[in-house]
Amino acid sequence: MQKTALITSGVVFGLLAMSHAMRWLFPVEILVDGSVLPFITSLSSGIILALLSIWMFVAARNKKNNTN
């Protein structure tokens, strides 16, 4: 069960990281309370999400299968 949760988390984090990368490829302004969200926010968020995704996949690969 935990291995499935780790893989699912890795996929979700990966999709979110790709969405932040798409913002860099196709510059789209995002307004938050009337202010434009800086692109550096997407860059830092994308890097963090990509690292989390990799971490989840590595943890899932190292997880032993439980038959319980």
Gaussian input, Z-matrix of N, CA and C with variables (Angstrom, degrees):
# hf/3-21g

backbone

0 1
 N
 C     1     B1
 C     2     B2     1     A1
 N     3     B3     2     A2     1     D1
 C     4     B4     3     A3     2     D2
 C     5     B5     4     A4     3     D3
 N     6     B6     5     A5     4     D4
 C     7     B7     6     A6     5     D5
 C     8     B8     7     A7     6     D6
 N     9     B9     8     A8     7     D7
 C    10    B10     9     A9     8     D8
 C    11    B11    10    A10     9     D9
 N    12    B12    11    A11    10    D10
 C    13    B13    12    A12    11    D11
 C    14    B14    13    A13    12    D12
 N    15    B15    14    A14    13    D13
 C    16    B16    15    A15    14    D14
 C    17    B17    16    A16    15    D15
 N    18    B18    17    A17    16    D16
 C    19    B19    18    A18    17    D17
 C    20    B20    19    A19    18    D18
 N    21    B21    20    A20    19    D19
 C    22    B22    21    A21    20    D20
 C    23    B23    22    A22    21    D21
 N    24    B24    23    A23    22    D22
 C    25    B25    24    A24    23    D23
 C    26    B26    25    A25    24    D24
 N    27    B27    26    A26    25    D25
 C    28    B28    27    A27    26    D26
 C    29    B29    28    A28    27    D27
 N    30    B30    29    A29    28    D28
 C    31    B31    30    A30    29    D29
 C    32    B32    31    A31    30    D30
 N    33    B33    32    A32    31    D31
 C    34    B34    33    A33    32    D32
 C    35    B35    34    A34    33    D33
 N    36    B36    35    A35    34    D34
 C    37    B37    36    A36    35    D35
 C    38    B38    37    A37    36    D36
 N    39    B39    38    A38    37    D37
 C    40    B40    39    A39    38    D38
 C    41    B41    40    A40    39    D39
 N    42    B42    41    A41    40    D40
 C    43    B43    42    A42    41    D41
 C    44    B44    43    A43    42    D42
 N    45    B45    44    A44    43    D43
 C    46    B46    45    A45    44    D44
 C    47    B47    46    A46    45    D45
 N    48    B48    47    A47    46    D46
 C    49    B49    48    A48    47    D47
 C    50    B50    49    A49    48    D48
 N    51    B51    50    A50    49    D49
 C    52    B52    51    A51    50    D50
 C    53    B53    52    A52    51    D51
 N    54    B54    53    A53    52    D52
 C    55    B55    54    A54    53    D53
 C    56    B56    55    A55    54    D54
 N    57    B57    56    A56    55    D55
 C    58    B58    57    A57    56    D56
 C    59    B59    58    A58    57    D57
 N    60    B60    59    A59    58    D58
 C    61    B61    60    A60    59    D59
 C    62    B62    61    A61    60    D60
 N    63    B63    62    A62    61    D61
 C    64    B64    63    A63    62    D62
 C    65    B65    64    A64    63    D63
 N    66    B66    65    A65    64    D64
 C    67    B67    66    A66    65    D65
 C    68    B68    67    A67    66    D66
 N    69    B69    68    A68    67    D67
 C    70    B70    69    A69    68    D68
 C    71    B71    70    A70    69    D69
 N    72    B72    71    A71    70    D70
 C    73    B73    72    A72    71    D71
 C    74    B74    73    A73    72    D72
 N    75    B75    74    A74    73    D73
 C    76    B76    75    A75    74    D74
 C    77    B77    76    A76    75    D75
 N    78    B78    77    A77    76    D76
 C    79    B79    78    A78    77    D77
 C    80    B80    79    A79    78    D78
 N    81    B81    80    A80    79    D79
 C    82    B82    81    A81    80    D80
 C    83    B83    82    A82    81    D81
 N    84    B84    83    A83    82    D82
 C    85    B85    84    A84    83    D83
 C    86    B86    85    A85    84    D84
 N    87    B87    86    A86    85    D85
 C    88    B88    87    A87    86    D86
 C    89    B89    88    A88    87    D87
 N    90    B90    89    A89    88    D88
 C    91    B91    90    A90    89    D89
 C    92    B92    91    A91    90    D90
 N    93    B93    92    A92    91    D91
 C    94    B94    93    A93    92    D92
 C    95    B95    94    A94    93    D93
 N    96    B96    95    A95    94    D94
 C    97    B97    96    A96    95    D95
 C    98    B98    97    A97    96    D96
 N    99    B99    98    A98    97    D97
 C   100   B100    99    A99    98    D98
 C   101   B101   100   A100    99    D99
 N   102   B102   101   A101   100   D100
 C   103   B103   102   A102   101   D101
 C   104   B104   103   A103   102   D102
 N   105   B105   104   A104   103   D103
 C   106   B106   105   A105   104   D104
 C   107   B107   106   A106   105   D105
 N   108   B108   107   A107   106   D106
 C   109   B109   108   A108   107   D107
 C   110   B110   109   A109   108   D108
 N   111   B111   110   A110   109   D109
 C   112   B112   111   A111   110   D110
 C   113   B113   112   A112   111   D111
 N   114   B114   113   A113   112   D112
 C   115   B115   114   A114   113   D113
 C   116   B116   115   A115   114   D114
 N   117   B117   116   A116   115   D115
 C   118   B118   117   A117   116   D116
 C   119   B119   118   A118   117   D117
 N   120   B120   119   A119   118   D118
 C   121   B121   120   A120   119   D119
 C   122   B122   121   A121   120   D120
 N   123   B123   122   A122   121   D121
 C   124   B124   123   A123   122   D122
 C   125   B125   124   A124   123   D123
 N   126   B126   125   A125   124   D124
 C   127   B127   126   A126   125   D125
 C   128   B128   127   A127   126   D126
 N   129   B129   128   A128   127   D127
 C   130   B130   129   A129   128   D128
 C   131   B131   130   A130   129   D129
 N   132   B132   131   A131   130   D130
 C   133   B133   132   A132   131   D131
 C   134   B134   133   A133   132   D132
 N   135   B135   134   A134   133   D133
 C   136   B136   135   A135   134   D134
 C   137   B137   136   A136   135   D135
 N   138   B138   137   A137   136   D136
 C   139   B139   138   A138   137   D137
 C   140   B140   139   A139   138   D138
 N   141   B141   140   A140   139   D139
 C   142   B142   141   A141   140   D140
 C   143   B143   142   A142   141   D141
 N   144   B144   143   A143   142   D142
 C   145   B145   144   A144   143   D143
 C   146   B146   145   A145   144   D144
 N   147   B147   146   A146   145   D145
 C   148   B148   147   A147   146   D146
 C   149   B149   148   A148   147   D147
 N   150   B150   149   A149   148   D148
 C   151   B151   150   A150   149   D149
 C   152   B152   151   A151   150   D150
 N   153   B153   152   A152   151   D151
 C   154   B154   153   A153   152   D152
 C   155   B155   154   A154   153   D153
 N   156   B156   155   A155   154   D154
 C   157   B157   156   A156   155   D155
 C   158   B158   157   A157   156   D156
 N   159   B159   158   A158   157   D157
 C   160   B160   159   A159   158   D158
 C   161   B161   160   A160   159   D159
 N   162   B162   161   A161   160   D160
 C   163   B163   162   A162   161   D161
 C   164   B164   163   A163   162   D162
 N   165   B165   164   A164   163   D163
 C   166   B166   165   A165   164   D164
 C   167   B167   166   A166   165   D165
 N   168   B168   167   A167   166   D166
 C   169   B169   168   A168   167   D167
 C   170   B170   169   A169   168   D168
 N   171   B171   170   A170   169   D169
 C   172   B172   171   A171   170   D170
 C   173   B173   172   A172   171   D171
 N   174   B174   173   A173   172   D172
 C   175   B175   174   A174   173   D173
 C   176   B176   175   A175   174   D174
 N   177   B177   176   A176   175   D175
 C   178   B178   177   A177   176   D176
 C   179   B179   178   A178   177   D177
 N   180   B180   179   A179   178   D178
 C   181   B181   180   A180   179   D179
 C   182   B182   181   A181   180   D180
 N   183   B183   182   A182   181   D181
 C   184   B184   183   A183   182   D182
 C   185   B185   184   A184   183   D183
 N   186   B186   185   A185   184   D184
 C   187   B187   186   A186   185   D185
 C   188   B188   187   A187   186   D186
 N   189   B189   188   A188   187   D187
 C   190   B190   189   A189   188   D188
 C   191   B191   190   A190   189   D189
 N   192   B192   191   A191   190   D190
 C   193   B193   192   A192   191   D191
 C   194   B194   193   A193   192   D192
 N   195   B195   194   A194   193   D193
 C   196   B196   195   A195   194   D194
 C   197   B197   196   A196   195   D195
 N   198   B198   197   A197   196   D196
 C   199   B199   198   A198   197   D197
 C   200   B200   199   A199   198   D198
 N   201   B201   200   A200   199   D199
 C   202   B202   201   A201   200   D200
 C   203   B203   202   A202   201   D201

   B1=1.4544
   B2=1.5268
   B3=1.3311
   B4=1.4639
   B5=1.5191
   B6=1.3371
   B7=1.4594
   B8=1.5233
   B9=1.3224
   B10=1.4638
   B11=1.5219
   B12=1.3162
   B13=1.4676
   B14=1.5284
   B15=1.3171
   B16=1.4651
   B17=1.5259
   B18=1.3277
   B19=1.4668
   B20=1.5204
   B21=1.3328
   B22=1.4644
   B23=1.5245
   B24=1.3125
   B25=1.4707
   B26=1.5220
   B27=1.3123
   B28=1.4582
   B29=1.5148
   B30=1.3370
   B31=1.4663
   B32=1.5225
   B33=1.3332
   B34=1.4695
   B35=1.5307
   B36=1.3304
   B37=1.4654
   B38=1.5275
   B39=1.3237
   B40=1.4587
   B41=1.5192
   B42=1.3334
   B43=1.4656
   B44=1.5263
   B45=1.3223
   B46=1.4620
   B47=1.5295
   B48=1.3300
   B49=1.4664
   B50=1.5248
   B51=1.3380
   B52=1.4665
   B53=1.5219
   B54=1.3392
   B55=1.4644
   B56=1.5294
   B57=1.3262
   B58=1.4637
   B59=1.5289
   B60=1.3252
   B61=1.4680
   B62=1.5290
   B63=1.3170
   B64=1.4673
   B65=1.5258
   B66=1.3196
   B67=1.4673
   B68=1.5257
   B69=1.3220
   B70=1.4652
   B71=1.5244
   B72=1.3414
   B73=1.4661
   B74=1.5229
   B75=1.3190
   B76=1.4621
   B77=1.5218
   B78=1.3285
   B79=1.4703
   B80=1.5310
   B81=1.3083
   B82=1.4598
   B83=1.5197
   B84=1.3141
   B85=1.4631
   B86=1.5224
   B87=1.3109
   B88=1.4577
   B89=1.5172
   B90=1.3211
   B91=1.4640
   B92=1.5218
   B93=1.3200
   B94=1.4566
   B95=1.5159
   B96=1.2989
   B97=1.4649
   B98=1.5323
   B99=1.3275
   B100=1.4559
   B101=1.5164
   B102=1.3215
   B103=1.4685
   B104=1.5251
   B105=1.3248
   B106=1.4638
   B107=1.5280
   B108=1.3300
   B109=1.4594
   B110=1.5325
   B111=1.3275
   B112=1.4686
   B113=1.5333
   B114=1.3340
   B115=1.4619
   B116=1.5236
   B117=1.3268
   B118=1.4628
   B119=1.5304
   B120=1.3184
   B121=1.4642
   B122=1.5209
   B123=1.3270
   B124=1.4623
   B125=1.5204
   B126=1.3151
   B127=1.4606
   B128=1.5215
   B129=1.3174
   B130=1.4687
   B131=1.5236
   B132=1.3264
   B133=1.4647
   B134=1.5212
   B135=1.3217
   B136=1.4647
   B137=1.5111
   B138=1.3244
   B139=1.4652
   B140=1.5222
   B141=1.3222
   B142=1.4680
   B143=1.5244
   B144=1.3320
   B145=1.4638
   B146=1.5261
   B147=1.3255
   B148=1.4629
   B149=1.5292
   B150=1.3216
   B151=1.4656
   B152=1.5266
   B153=1.3300
   B154=1.4648
   B155=1.5290
   B156=1.3167
   B157=1.4575
   B158=1.5273
   B159=1.3218
   B160=1.4690
   B161=1.5197
   B162=1.3201
   B163=1.4637
   B164=1.5294
   B165=1.3348
   B166=1.4613
   B167=1.5259
   B168=1.3331
   B169=1.4626
   B170=1.5254
   B171=1.3203
   B172=1.4672
   B173=1.5235
   B174=1.3254
   B175=1.4698
   B176=1.5245
   B177=1.3320
   B178=1.4685
   B179=1.5232
   B180=1.3255
   B181=1.4633
   B182=1.5261
   B183=1.3208
   B184=1.4616
   B185=1.5179
   B186=1.3269
   B187=1.4652
   B188=1.5226
   B189=1.3013
   B190=1.4585
   B191=1.5225
   B192=1.3213
   B193=1.4640
   B194=1.5200
   B195=1.3348
   B196=1.4599
   B197=1.5145
   B198=1.3202
   B199=1.4614
   B200=1.5133
   B201=1.3285
   B202=1.4749
   B203=1.4878
   A1=111.26
   A2=116.89
   A3=119.29
   A4=111.68
   A5=116.66
   A6=119.62
   A7=110.06
   A8=117.37
   A9=121.45
   A10=110.48
   A11=117.09
   A12=120.94
   A13=110.83
   A14=117.50
   A15=120.80
   A16=111.30
   A17=116.57
   A18=120.14
   A19=110.38
   A20=117.01
   A21=120.75
   A22=110.47
   A23=116.97
   A24=120.77
   A25=110.99
   A26=116.44
   A27=120.26
   A28=112.53
   A29=116.56
   A30=120.75
   A31=110.58
   A32=117.12
   A33=120.90
   A34=110.33
   A35=116.90
   A36=120.01
   A37=110.81
   A38=116.87
   A39=120.63
   A40=112.55
   A41=116.87
   A42=120.52
   A43=111.31
   A44=116.19
   A45=119.40
   A46=111.20
   A47=117.02
   A48=120.21
   A49=110.43
   A50=116.79
   A51=119.80
   A52=111.58
   A53=117.14
   A54=118.72
   A55=110.79
   A56=117.02
   A57=120.02
   A58=110.69
   A59=116.58
   A60=119.57
   A61=110.62
   A62=117.24
   A63=120.95
   A64=110.58
   A65=116.95
   A66=119.55
   A67=110.27
   A68=117.15
   A69=120.33
   A70=111.41
   A71=116.82
   A72=119.79
   A73=112.30
   A74=116.18
   A75=122.26
   A76=107.70
   A77=117.87
   A78=121.34
   A79=112.84
   A80=115.22
   A81=122.65
   A82=107.22
   A83=116.03
   A84=118.96
   A85=109.45
   A86=115.64
   A87=122.05
   A88=107.10
   A89=115.47
   A90=120.68
   A91=110.10
   A92=115.34
   A93=122.13
   A94=106.63
   A95=116.35
   A96=122.59
   A97=111.23
   A98=115.50
   A99=120.74
   A100=115.47
   A101=117.93
   A102=121.81
   A103=109.55
   A104=115.36
   A105=120.02
   A106=109.35
   A107=116.14
   A108=122.06
   A109=108.52
   A110=118.71
   A111=120.65
   A112=112.05
   A113=115.69
   A114=120.16
   A115=111.73
   A116=117.80
   A117=120.32
   A118=110.84
   A119=116.46
   A120=120.61
   A121=110.15
   A122=116.33
   A123=119.96
   A124=111.25
   A125=116.75
   A126=119.99
   A127=110.87
   A128=116.94
   A129=120.03
   A130=111.28
   A131=117.29
   A132=120.40
   A133=110.94
   A134=116.53
   A135=120.44
   A136=112.26
   A137=116.77
   A138=120.54
   A139=110.44
   A140=116.70
   A141=120.73
   A142=110.58
   A143=117.27
   A144=120.77
   A145=111.69
   A146=117.51
   A147=120.28
   A148=110.76
   A149=116.56
   A150=120.11
   A151=111.54
   A152=116.67
   A153=119.93
   A154=111.07
   A155=116.93
   A156=121.24
   A157=110.83
   A158=116.00
   A159=120.18
   A160=110.59
   A161=116.52
   A162=121.44
   A163=110.89
   A164=117.63
   A165=121.16
   A166=111.20
   A167=117.53
   A168=120.34
   A169=111.79
   A170=117.26
   A171=120.51
   A172=110.02
   A173=117.22
   A174=120.84
   A175=110.54
   A176=117.55
   A177=120.98
   A178=110.43
   A179=116.81
   A180=120.33
   A181=111.01
   A182=116.97
   A183=121.52
   A184=113.33
   A185=117.02
   A186=121.70
   A187=109.76
   A188=116.96
   A189=121.61
   A190=109.13
   A191=115.91
   A192=120.20
   A193=109.81
   A194=116.08
   A195=121.89
   A196=108.37
   A197=117.14
   A198=120.63
   A199=111.57
   A200=118.45
   A201=121.92
   A202=110.48
   D1=-43.31
   D2=-178.93
   D3=-66.11
   D4=-33.88
   D5=179.73
   D6=-65.17
   D7=-40.12
   D8=177.81
   D9=-63.87
   D10=-41.00
   D11=179.11
   D12=-65.14
   D13=-38.80
   D14=178.50
   D15=-65.72
   D16=-41.72
   D17=178.75
   D18=-66.08
   D19=-42.73
   D20=178.52
   D21=-61.58
   D22=-43.38
   D23=177.69
   D24=-62.34
   D25=-41.01
   D26=178.31
   D27=-61.77
   D28=-40.25
   D29=178.27
   D30=-66.47
   D31=-44.98
   D32=-179.32
   D33=-62.67
   D34=-47.23
   D35=178.43
   D36=-62.08
   D37=-38.56
   D38=178.69
   D39=-64.21
   D40=-42.71
   D41=178.22
   D42=-64.06
   D43=-40.77
   D44=177.84
   D45=-65.72
   D46=-39.45
   D47=177.72
   D48=-63.01
   D49=-40.14
   D50=178.23
   D51=-66.16
   D52=-34.39
   D53=178.44
   D54=-66.26
   D55=-35.13
   D56=176.38
   D57=-70.13
   D58=-35.71
   D59=176.82
   D60=-66.42
   D61=-36.76
   D62=178.35
   D63=-63.47
   D64=-32.96
   D65=177.91
   D66=-65.02
   D67=-33.28
   D68=176.74
   D69=-72.58
   D70=-37.74
   D71=-178.99
   D72=-72.48
   D73=-39.38
   D74=-179.79
   D75=-121.35
   D76=87.51
   D77=-173.92
   D78=-53.69
   D79=114.73
   D80=178.33
   D81=-123.98
   D82=130.08
   D83=177.10
   D84=-79.43
   D85=133.32
   D86=176.25
   D87=-114.67
   D88=124.12
   D89=-179.84
   D90=-98.23
   D91=132.05
   D92=174.95
   D93=-125.48
   D94=110.12
   D95=-179.13
   D96=55.27
   D97=39.63
   D98=177.10
   D99=84.99
   D100=-4.63
   D101=178.88
   D102=-108.35
   D103=144.12
   D104=178.95
   D105=-77.59
   D106=130.58
   D107=177.46
   D108=-74.49
   D109=123.95
   D110=-177.57
   D111=-64.77
   D112=150.06
   D113=179.70
   D114=-66.52
   D115=-26.86
   D116=179.11
   D117=-62.93
   D118=-27.73
   D119=176.55
   D120=-64.82
   D121=-43.57
   D122=177.71
   D123=-66.27
   D124=-38.22
   D125=179.11
   D126=-62.61
   D127=-50.58
   D128=-178.61
   D129=-65.91
   D130=-40.64
   D131=178.20
   D132=-64.51
   D133=-41.55
   D134=179.57
   D135=-62.84
   D136=-41.38
   D137=179.09
   D138=-65.09
   D139=-45.20
   D140=179.45
   D141=-62.11
   D142=-44.58
   D143=179.98
   D144=-65.63
   D145=-37.94
   D146=177.73
   D147=-64.84
   D148=-41.54
   D149=177.83
   D150=-64.75
   D151=-40.08
   D152=176.70
   D153=-63.48
   D154=-40.15
   D155=178.66
   D156=-61.69
   D157=-47.22
   D158=178.69
   D159=-61.30
   D160=-42.10
   D161=179.67
   D162=-60.44
   D163=-43.51
   D164=-179.55
   D165=-64.46
   D166=-41.87
   D167=179.29
   D168=-67.12
   D169=-38.66
   D170=177.23
   D171=-66.21
   D172=-42.39
   D173=178.66
   D174=-63.87
   D175=-38.78
   D176=178.82
   D177=-66.83
   D178=-39.06
   D179=179.56
   D180=-65.70
   D181=-36.14
   D182=-178.40
   D183=-83.62
   D184=-11.05
   D185=-177.91
   D186=-74.22
   D187=131.53
   D188=176.30
   D189=-78.42
   D190=144.24
   D191=178.07
   D192=-76.08
   D193=126.42
   D194=175.12
   D195=-99.20
   D196=136.91
   D197=179.42
   D198=-94.55
   D199=3.31
   D200=-179.16
   D201=-77.63

